[in-house]
């Protein structure tokens, strides 16, 4: 597991940090070829989310999210975006099988996340978000937004 991934895991909600560490380790173990997994996004502030939401609307670029600040599971530390690292470079190629085991490396990771109860944005009907995974048994951002927060700013799960 690389340093950026470790740093991003450390900022996730405390209740999922160990689980995400295990998922990444399992993905890296399954990807026996050139590919390694990297978390590219984890916890986001509402301001960061608002900035992303503005892209393609009030700032230049392609729309990359439909969620405003507070409306993303990322804002509560229960979502990650990933890429694969191939020979030191980021890849979002979902069909490539770098370890030649007849299963696309990306889908090996999708299966591992699913085994741990994480939903893949690639399965969404209206807005496909291929790099995105979120812990779904925690309900929605609407419910998370109503929870009290601890001294570190994380929602308190009861």
Residue frames as a rotation matrix with the C-alpha (Angstrom) as fourth column:
UNK 1
0.585 0.811 0.000 0.00
0.811 -0.585 0.000 0.00
0.000 0.000 -1.000 0.00
UNK 2
-0.236 -0.739 0.632 1.46
0.718 -0.570 -0.399 3.33
0.655 0.359 0.665 -1.04
UNK 3
-0.822 -0.234 -0.520 1.84
0.550 -0.565 -0.615 6.47
-0.150 -0.792 0.592 1.09
UNK 4
-0.816 0.568 0.105 -0.98
-0.495 -0.782 0.379 8.49
0.298 0.258 0.919 -0.55
UNK 5
-0.052 0.816 -0.576 -3.41
-0.028 0.575 0.817 5.63
0.998 0.058 -0.007 0.08
UNK 6
-0.305 -0.130 -0.943 -2.35
0.873 0.359 -0.331 5.35
0.382 -0.924 0.004 3.73
UNK 7
-0.983 -0.092 -0.161 -2.75
0.147 -0.914 -0.378 9.12
-0.112 -0.395 0.912 4.20
UNK 8
-0.551 0.834 -0.021 -6.24
-0.592 -0.373 0.714 9.08
0.588 0.406 0.700 2.69
UNK 9
-0.017 0.506 -0.862 -7.33
0.407 0.791 0.457 6.09
0.913 -0.343 -0.219 4.78
UNK 10
-0.663 -0.346 -0.663 -6.15
0.734 -0.130 -0.666 7.90
0.145 -0.929 0.340 7.93
UNK 11
-0.948 0.314 -0.041 -8.67
-0.305 -0.940 -0.152 10.68
-0.086 -0.131 0.988 7.20
UNK 12
-0.419 0.836 -0.354 -11.67
-0.046 0.370 0.928 8.41
0.907 0.405 -0.117 6.60
UNK 13
0.445 0.638 0.628 -14.31
-0.745 -0.126 0.656 7.95
0.498 -0.760 0.419 9.30
UNK 14
-0.409 -0.718 0.564 -12.66
-0.911 0.355 -0.208 5.97
-0.051 -0.599 -0.799 12.12
UNK 15
0.199 0.587 0.785 -15.27
-0.541 0.733 -0.411 3.20
-0.817 -0.343 0.463 11.83
UNK 16
0.972 0.220 0.080 -14.13
-0.054 0.543 -0.838 2.22
-0.228 0.811 0.540 8.31
UNK 17
0.403 -0.886 -0.230 -10.38
-0.913 -0.406 -0.037 2.80
-0.060 0.225 -0.973 8.39
UNK 18
-0.374 -0.569 0.732 -9.40
-0.548 0.772 0.321 -0.77
-0.748 -0.281 -0.601 9.30
UNK 19
0.380 0.610 0.696 -11.90
0.266 0.648 -0.713 -2.23
-0.886 0.456 0.084 6.84
UNK 20
0.949 -0.065 -0.310 -10.60
-0.305 -0.448 -0.840 -0.07
-0.084 0.892 -0.445 3.98
UNK 21
0.001 -0.996 0.092 -7.03
-0.956 0.026 0.291 -1.04
-0.292 -0.088 -0.952 4.91
UNK 22
-0.262 -0.025 0.965 -8.06
-0.099 0.995 -0.001 -4.71
-0.960 -0.095 -0.263 4.62
UNK 23
0.760 0.609 0.227 -9.85
0.193 0.123 -0.974 -4.10
-0.621 0.784 -0.024 1.31
UNK 24
0.686 -0.563 -0.461 -6.83
-0.727 -0.535 -0.430 -2.39
-0.005 0.630 -0.776 -0.23
UNK 25
-0.319 -0.825 0.467 -4.53
-0.789 0.504 0.352 -5.16
-0.526 -0.256 -0.811 1.01
UNK 26
0.028 0.418 0.908 -6.86
0.174 0.892 -0.416 -7.79
-0.984 0.169 -0.047 -0.47
UNK 27
0.942 0.277 -0.189 -6.99
-0.102 -0.299 -0.949 -5.93
-0.319 0.913 -0.253 -3.78
UNK 28
0.290 -0.918 -0.271 -3.20
-0.955 -0.295 -0.021 -5.64
-0.060 0.265 -0.962 -3.91
UNK 29
-0.396 -0.405 0.824 -2.92
-0.442 0.871 0.215 -9.36
-0.805 -0.279 -0.524 -3.14
UNK 30
0.418 0.661 0.624 -5.43
0.283 0.557 -0.780 -10.26
-0.863 0.503 0.046 -5.86
UNK 31
0.962 -0.108 -0.252 -3.65
-0.272 -0.477 -0.836 -8.08
-0.030 0.872 -0.489 -8.43
UNK 32
0.613 -0.732 0.297 -0.63
0.320 0.574 0.754 -10.28
-0.722 -0.368 0.586 -8.86
UNK 33
0.374 -0.464 0.803 0.64
0.906 -0.001 -0.423 -8.48
0.196 0.886 0.420 -11.95
UNK 34
-0.542 -0.675 0.501 1.72
0.638 -0.718 -0.278 -4.91
0.547 0.169 0.820 -12.55
UNK 35
0.015 0.682 0.731 -1.31
-0.018 -0.731 0.682 -3.19
1.000 -0.023 0.001 -11.01
UNK 36
-0.726 -0.048 -0.686 -1.63
0.683 0.068 -0.727 -1.83
0.082 -0.996 -0.016 -7.48
UNK 37
0.297 0.927 0.229 -4.59
0.806 -0.372 0.461 0.05
0.512 0.048 -0.857 -6.09
UNK 38
-0.873 -0.478 -0.092 -4.45
0.457 -0.739 -0.496 3.67
0.169 -0.475 0.864 -4.93
UNK 39
0.247 0.894 -0.375 -7.10
0.921 -0.337 -0.196 5.71
-0.301 -0.297 -0.906 -3.18
UNK 40
-0.532 -0.408 0.742 -7.27
0.697 -0.709 0.110 9.02
0.481 0.575 0.662 -5.06
UNK 41
-0.381 0.491 0.783 -10.06
-0.510 -0.818 0.265 10.59
0.771 -0.299 0.562 -2.97
UNK 42
-0.598 0.278 -0.752 -11.40
0.700 0.638 -0.321 9.91
0.390 -0.718 -0.576 0.49
UNK 43
0.114 0.600 -0.792 -12.77
0.868 -0.449 -0.215 12.40
-0.484 -0.663 -0.571 2.98
UNK 44
-0.491 -0.186 0.851 -13.70
0.640 -0.739 0.208 15.74
0.591 0.647 0.482 1.39
UNK 45
-0.768 0.273 -0.580 -14.66
0.294 -0.654 -0.697 18.96
-0.570 -0.706 0.422 3.10
UNK 46
0.327 0.939 0.105 -17.91
0.669 -0.151 -0.728 20.64
-0.668 0.308 -0.678 2.09
UNK 47
0.410 -0.248 -0.878 -15.85
-0.449 -0.893 0.043 23.42
-0.794 0.376 -0.477 0.51
UNK 48
-0.723 -0.691 0.023 -13.90
-0.366 0.411 0.835 20.90
-0.586 0.595 -0.550 -1.60
UNK 49
-0.451 0.648 0.614 -17.19
0.714 0.674 -0.187 19.29
-0.535 0.355 -0.767 -2.63
UNK 50
0.555 0.667 -0.496 -18.71
0.275 -0.711 -0.647 22.66
-0.785 0.223 -0.579 -3.56
UNK 51
-0.085 -0.690 -0.719 -15.65
-0.659 -0.503 0.560 23.42
-0.748 0.521 -0.411 -5.68
UNK 52
-0.889 -0.204 0.411 -16.05
0.099 0.790 0.605 20.12
-0.448 0.579 -0.682 -7.51
UNK 53
-0.020 0.975 0.223 -19.78
0.768 0.157 -0.620 20.76
-0.640 0.159 -0.752 -7.95
UNK 54
0.389 0.133 -0.912 -19.02
-0.202 -0.953 -0.226 24.17
-0.899 0.271 -0.344 -9.52
UNK 55
-0.687 -0.720 -0.094 -16.90
-0.275 0.139 0.951 22.54
-0.672 0.680 -0.293 -12.23
UNK 56
-0.859 0.343 0.379 -18.83
0.503 0.430 0.750 22.48
0.094 0.835 -0.542 -15.46
UNK 57
0.265 0.953 -0.147 -21.44
0.964 -0.260 0.050 24.79
0.009 -0.155 -0.988 -14.01
UNK 58
0.983 0.091 -0.160 -19.90
0.112 -0.986 0.123 28.07
-0.146 -0.139 -0.979 -12.86
UNK 59
0.166 -0.973 -0.162 -16.25
-0.597 -0.230 0.769 27.18
-0.785 -0.031 -0.618 -13.48
UNK 60
0.129 -0.147 -0.981 -14.63
-0.970 0.188 -0.156 25.68
0.207 0.971 -0.119 -16.61
UNK 61
-0.838 -0.522 0.161 -14.47
-0.535 0.843 -0.052 21.95
-0.109 -0.130 -0.986 -17.16
UNK 62
-0.399 0.656 -0.640 -16.64
-0.147 0.643 0.751 18.88
0.905 0.394 -0.160 -17.42
UNK 63
0.365 0.595 0.716 -19.23
-0.867 -0.063 0.494 18.16
0.339 -0.801 0.493 -14.72
UNK 64
-0.519 -0.647 -0.558 -17.74
-0.343 0.756 -0.557 15.62
0.783 -0.098 -0.615 -12.34
UNK 65
-0.892 0.284 -0.352 -20.33
0.451 0.496 -0.742 15.41
-0.036 -0.821 -0.570 -9.56
UNK 66
-0.172 0.909 0.379 -24.00
0.240 -0.335 0.911 16.00
0.955 0.248 -0.160 -8.91
UNK 67
0.429 0.286 -0.856 -23.43
0.856 0.173 0.487 16.46
0.288 -0.942 -0.171 -5.17
UNK 68
0.413 -0.246 0.877 -23.01
-0.254 -0.956 -0.149 19.78
0.875 -0.162 -0.457 -3.42
UNK 69
-0.685 -0.696 0.217 -21.14
-0.342 0.044 -0.939 20.13
0.643 -0.717 -0.268 -0.13
UNK 70
-0.580 0.428 0.693 -22.77
-0.701 0.170 -0.692 17.89
-0.414 -0.887 0.202 2.48
UNK 71
0.490 0.857 -0.160 -24.54
-0.794 0.363 -0.488 15.80
-0.360 0.367 0.858 -0.19
UNK 72
0.273 -0.488 -0.829 -21.73
-0.545 0.632 -0.551 13.32
0.793 0.602 -0.093 -0.82
UNK 73
0.963 0.003 -0.268 -20.83
0.186 0.714 0.675 10.30
0.193 -0.701 0.687 1.27
UNK 74
0.057 -0.991 0.118 -17.23
0.658 -0.052 -0.751 11.55
0.751 0.121 0.650 0.81
UNK 75
-0.053 -0.048 0.997 -18.11
-0.358 -0.932 -0.064 14.48
0.932 -0.361 0.033 3.11
UNK 76
0.700 0.373 0.609 -18.61
-0.699 0.186 0.690 12.02
0.144 -0.909 0.391 5.98
UNK 77
-0.239 -0.947 0.217 -15.58
-0.957 0.268 0.115 9.82
-0.167 -0.180 -0.969 5.33
UNK 78
0.050 0.352 0.935 -17.49
-0.234 0.914 -0.332 6.78
-0.971 -0.202 0.128 4.06
UNK 79
0.955 0.236 0.181 -16.45
0.122 0.243 -0.962 6.86
-0.271 0.941 0.203 0.38
UNK 80
-0.085 -0.988 -0.126 -13.28
-0.054 -0.121 0.991 6.41
-0.995 0.091 -0.043 -1.64
UNK 81
0.900 0.127 -0.416 -12.32
-0.419 -0.006 -0.908 6.85
-0.117 0.992 0.048 -5.27
UNK 82
0.332 -0.792 0.513 -9.59
0.106 0.572 0.814 4.63
-0.937 -0.216 0.274 -6.65
UNK 83
0.614 -0.236 -0.753 -7.26
-0.782 -0.050 -0.622 4.20
0.109 0.970 -0.215 -9.58
UNK 84
0.865 -0.473 0.166 -4.81
0.442 0.876 0.195 1.49
-0.238 -0.095 0.967 -10.48
UNK 85
0.474 -0.807 -0.352 -1.12
-0.700 -0.588 0.405 2.29
-0.534 0.054 -0.844 -10.50
UNK 86
0.880 -0.218 0.422 0.68
0.418 0.778 -0.469 0.71
-0.226 0.589 0.776 -13.44
UNK 87
0.073 -0.959 0.273 4.43
0.965 -0.001 -0.261 1.21
0.251 0.283 0.926 -13.62
UNK 88
-0.665 -0.400 -0.630 4.10
0.663 -0.705 -0.251 4.37
-0.344 -0.585 0.735 -11.52
UNK 89
-0.937 0.348 0.030 1.24
-0.273 -0.784 0.558 5.89
0.218 0.514 0.830 -13.53
UNK 90
-0.503 0.836 0.220 -2.45
-0.314 0.061 -0.947 6.23
-0.805 -0.546 0.232 -12.66
UNK 91
-0.928 0.294 -0.229 -4.94
-0.125 0.333 0.934 4.25
0.351 0.896 -0.273 -14.75
UNK 92
-0.373 0.889 0.265 -8.72
-0.645 -0.043 -0.763 4.18
-0.667 -0.456 0.589 -14.72
UNK 93
-0.468 0.119 -0.876 -8.80
-0.748 0.474 0.464 1.43
0.470 0.873 -0.133 -17.35
UNK 94
0.022 0.597 0.802 -11.56
-0.903 0.356 -0.241 -0.94
-0.430 -0.719 0.547 -16.26
UNK 95
0.868 0.438 -0.232 -11.15
-0.495 0.735 -0.464 -3.69
-0.033 0.518 0.855 -18.87
UNK 96
0.172 -0.905 -0.389 -7.40
-0.688 0.172 -0.705 -4.42
0.705 0.389 -0.593 -18.70
UNK 97
0.997 0.077 0.018 -6.17
-0.071 0.774 0.629 -7.67
0.035 -0.628 0.777 -17.15
UNK 98
0.405 -0.913 0.043 -2.57
-0.824 -0.385 -0.415 -6.87
0.395 0.132 -0.909 -16.23
UNK 99
-0.240 -0.533 0.811 -2.10
-0.834 0.541 0.109 -10.06
-0.497 -0.650 -0.575 -14.20
UNK 100
-0.452 0.027 -0.892 -3.47
-0.770 0.492 0.406 -12.30
0.450 0.870 -0.201 -16.99
UNK 101
-0.931 0.180 0.318 -5.87
-0.074 0.759 -0.647 -14.23
-0.358 -0.626 -0.693 -14.76
UNK 102
-0.716 0.644 0.269 -8.82
0.540 0.267 0.798 -13.76
0.443 0.717 -0.539 -17.17
UNK 103
0.407 0.804 -0.433 -10.48
0.913 -0.369 0.174 -11.18
-0.020 -0.467 -0.884 -14.88
UNK 104
0.234 -0.296 0.926 -10.08
0.278 -0.893 -0.355 -7.45
0.932 0.340 -0.127 -15.47
UNK 105
-0.645 -0.618 -0.450 -8.06
0.594 -0.034 -0.804 -6.07
0.481 -0.786 0.388 -12.56
UNK 106
-0.749 0.421 0.512 -10.61
-0.517 -0.854 -0.054 -3.30
0.415 -0.306 0.857 -11.90
UNK 107
0.256 0.946 -0.201 -13.40
-0.614 0.320 0.721 -5.87
0.746 -0.061 0.663 -11.51
UNK 108
-0.119 -0.367 -0.923 -11.29
0.572 0.734 -0.366 -7.93
0.812 -0.571 0.122 -9.12
UNK 109
-0.966 -0.257 -0.003 -11.31
0.166 -0.617 -0.770 -4.84
0.196 -0.744 0.639 -6.87
UNK 110
-0.376 0.908 0.184 -15.04
-0.746 -0.415 0.521 -4.25
0.549 0.058 0.834 -7.42
UNK 111
0.292 0.483 -0.826 -15.73
0.017 0.861 0.509 -7.79
0.956 -0.162 0.243 -6.17
UNK 112
-0.477 -0.551 -0.685 -13.55
0.702 0.230 -0.674 -7.33
0.529 -0.802 0.277 -3.08
UNK 113
-0.923 0.220 0.316 -15.23
-0.331 -0.873 -0.358 -4.04
0.197 -0.435 0.878 -2.15
UNK 114
-0.055 0.982 -0.183 -18.64
-0.664 0.101 0.740 -5.71
0.745 0.163 0.647 -2.62
UNK 115
-0.020 -0.021 -1.000 -17.70
0.434 0.900 -0.028 -8.56
0.901 -0.434 -0.009 -0.27
UNK 116
-0.776 -0.344 -0.528 -17.23
0.624 -0.297 -0.723 -5.92
0.092 -0.891 0.445 2.42
UNK 117
0.090 0.952 -0.292 -20.58
0.929 -0.186 -0.319 -4.23
-0.358 -0.243 -0.902 1.75
UNK 118
-0.438 -0.287 -0.852 -19.36
0.001 -0.948 0.319 -1.32
-0.899 0.139 0.415 -0.37
UNK 119
0.622 0.708 0.334 -21.41
0.439 0.038 -0.898 -0.08
-0.649 0.705 -0.287 -3.31
UNK 120
-0.522 -0.804 0.285 -19.66
0.645 -0.154 0.748 0.65
-0.557 0.575 0.599 -6.60
UNK 121
-0.119 0.431 -0.895 -20.54
-0.277 -0.880 -0.387 3.82
-0.954 0.202 0.223 -8.50
UNK 122
-0.865 -0.249 -0.435 -20.15
-0.484 0.188 0.855 1.87
-0.131 0.950 -0.283 -11.75
UNK 123
-0.768 0.639 0.032 -23.43
0.640 0.767 0.051 0.11
0.008 0.060 -0.998 -10.92
UNK 124
-0.437 0.633 -0.639 -25.41
0.090 -0.676 -0.732 3.33
-0.895 -0.377 0.238 -10.67
UNK 125
0.111 0.625 0.773 -28.15
0.866 0.321 -0.384 3.78
-0.488 0.712 -0.505 -13.27
UNK 126
0.898 0.421 0.126 -28.04
0.428 -0.772 -0.469 7.51
-0.100 0.475 -0.874 -13.99
UNK 127
0.693 -0.715 0.092 -24.54
-0.681 -0.692 -0.240 8.79
0.235 0.104 -0.966 -13.18
UNK 128
0.819 -0.463 -0.339 -21.83
0.447 0.885 -0.129 6.15
0.360 -0.046 0.932 -13.59
UNK 129
0.622 -0.672 0.402 -18.91
-0.768 -0.624 0.146 6.91
0.153 -0.400 -0.904 -11.26
UNK 130
0.678 -0.297 -0.673 -16.43
-0.050 0.895 -0.444 4.16
0.734 0.334 0.592 -12.06
UNK 131
-0.379 -0.924 -0.049 -13.72
-0.031 0.066 -0.997 5.08
0.925 -0.376 -0.053 -9.51
UNK 132
-0.340 0.311 0.888 -16.22
-0.823 -0.555 -0.121 5.48
0.455 -0.772 0.445 -6.62
UNK 133
-0.307 0.287 -0.907 -17.00
0.438 0.889 0.133 3.09
0.845 -0.356 -0.399 -3.75
UNK 134
-0.415 0.198 0.888 -19.10
-0.705 -0.687 -0.176 3.88
0.575 -0.700 0.424 -0.69
UNK 135
-0.980 0.109 -0.169 -20.17
0.196 0.709 -0.678 2.12
0.045 -0.697 -0.716 2.47
UNK 136
-0.592 0.792 0.146 -23.88
-0.267 -0.364 0.892 1.86
0.760 0.489 0.427 1.82
UNK 137
-0.085 0.628 -0.773 -25.29
0.720 0.575 0.389 0.19
0.689 -0.523 -0.501 4.91
UNK 138
-0.737 -0.259 -0.624 -24.88
0.638 -0.571 -0.517 3.56
-0.222 -0.779 0.587 6.62
UNK 139
0.346 0.928 -0.140 -27.95
0.712 -0.357 -0.604 5.01
-0.611 0.110 -0.784 4.89
UNK 140
0.454 -0.056 0.890 -27.81
0.788 -0.441 -0.430 8.20
0.416 0.896 -0.156 2.89
UNK 141
-0.680 -0.684 0.264 -26.01
0.535 -0.709 -0.460 11.52
0.502 -0.172 0.848 3.16
UNK 142
-0.037 0.752 0.658 -29.37
-0.252 -0.644 0.722 12.98
0.967 -0.139 0.213 4.24
UNK 143
0.857 0.348 -0.379 -29.37
0.217 0.424 0.879 10.82
0.467 -0.836 0.288 7.37
UNK 144
0.059 -0.926 -0.374 -25.65
0.969 0.143 -0.202 11.32
0.241 -0.350 0.905 7.98
UNK 145
-0.482 -0.263 0.836 -26.06
0.280 -0.950 -0.138 15.11
0.830 0.167 0.531 7.77
UNK 146
0.421 0.752 0.507 -28.48
-0.336 -0.390 0.857 15.04
0.843 -0.531 0.089 10.72
UNK 147
0.608 -0.233 -0.759 -26.13
0.661 0.678 0.321 13.16
0.440 -0.697 0.566 13.07
UNK 148
0.931 -0.366 0.002 -24.10
-0.275 -0.696 0.663 14.85
-0.241 -0.618 -0.749 15.78
UNK 149
0.549 -0.818 -0.173 -20.35
-0.020 0.194 -0.981 15.10
0.835 0.542 0.090 15.31
UNK 150
0.628 -0.446 -0.639 -17.51
0.778 0.327 0.537 14.24
-0.031 -0.834 0.552 17.65
UNK 151
0.592 -0.432 -0.680 -14.70
0.088 -0.804 0.588 16.62
-0.801 -0.408 -0.438 18.61
UNK 152
-0.524 -0.839 0.144 -12.81
0.184 0.054 0.981 15.69
-0.831 0.541 0.126 15.42
UNK 153
-0.411 0.448 -0.794 -15.77
-0.781 -0.622 0.054 16.46
-0.469 0.643 0.606 13.15
UNK 154
-0.909 0.111 -0.403 -16.80
-0.150 0.813 0.563 12.87
0.389 0.572 -0.722 12.37
UNK 155
0.054 0.990 0.130 -20.46
-0.750 -0.046 0.660 11.88
0.659 -0.133 0.740 12.62
UNK 156
-0.698 -0.177 0.693 -21.32
-0.662 0.527 -0.533 9.79
-0.271 -0.831 -0.485 15.65
UNK 157
-0.329 0.560 -0.761 -22.87
-0.438 0.623 0.648 6.48
0.837 0.546 0.040 14.63
UNK 158
-0.252 0.285 0.925 -25.21
-0.957 0.070 -0.282 5.08
-0.145 -0.956 0.255 17.24
